[in-house]
Amino acid sequence: MGLFDSIRRIFNSPEPKKPSLRDDGTANPARDISDRPNRHTHEDNRHESVYLGDDLAKELLVPNNDGLPPLHFTTYQGAEWLTEDTSGKLVNVQNRYLRRIGVWASRVRGDQHYPNAAKLGPAEFVREPDNEHDPNAIAIYSDGAKIGYVNKQKAVGLTKLLDAGTVLQVRIISIDPPKWVAAEPHVMTHLRRKIG
């Protein structure tokens, strides 16, 4: 054991990295990339995501003391987005924690059959219990025109609510691709409090 190994063990410092070497034995800094920051991580604030990650969503997407979701709508890149109140992060409509705070949201399904029909703003769910493909089918109408359907998984739960008489307000928040958000009227009013 050499003197440096003994000193290193005493101070418990990690062994220094050996540089990559070219065929002639000289250092090749171009190949030694281990010390370079990963531009795909969040170590560099310039690349921090504007979206709420799943780990934070689990922690933050819980009802407030008043029972309302910690969300509000904001406008971003020509669409409306659900935004978490404390972090200001955008919440994807597919986020699995939305339902537990009284918010239903998803992408419109079958919209390719109704091109250019979706309009930003209020929309409506229309049950189609006689639909030959799905007795739980829920059509979505925007500005009086059908724009597509609620996906089958969400339609099952929404059908139970709608058939029980629960009133839901629906809003188209994005056109390309078309996305919707639905909630009880008092929740929708809360979500829209900052957007006018």
C-alpha angles and dihedrals in degrees: 000000000000129000093255092050090053093049091046091051091049092053092035092225121159119258112263116254118259112230121240110259131216120228089267092056097254122128117271106204091176090067096041098084099147093102095049116104115252105244090205095062128082093244088101108061091209088072099043111136121249089211127090108247122224093251093056093039091059090053101038106034097081126115118275120239088272091055093250125125118262090239142104135179120256131176117246127166095345096311137086116250134193105242127195109239102225102037100033088224121148117246120218114231089234092060107134094215096062095082094059089060096050099263123123117193141157147135117287111256123217092018090139087074091057105043118194092358098117119093127186111254139041119007137173138231115223118191116226104193090165094054107135093218100045130007088205093055116143117191120207120220124196120189089347096307128104110247101175141286145294110257115261097250094054093039091065093060095037091051090058091052095045094045089051089057099256110158114225127184114215127203131187105222101174136030104193098067099008113237132177139202124199132186141146112286096257090050092048090050088052092049092050096047094108101037102056 
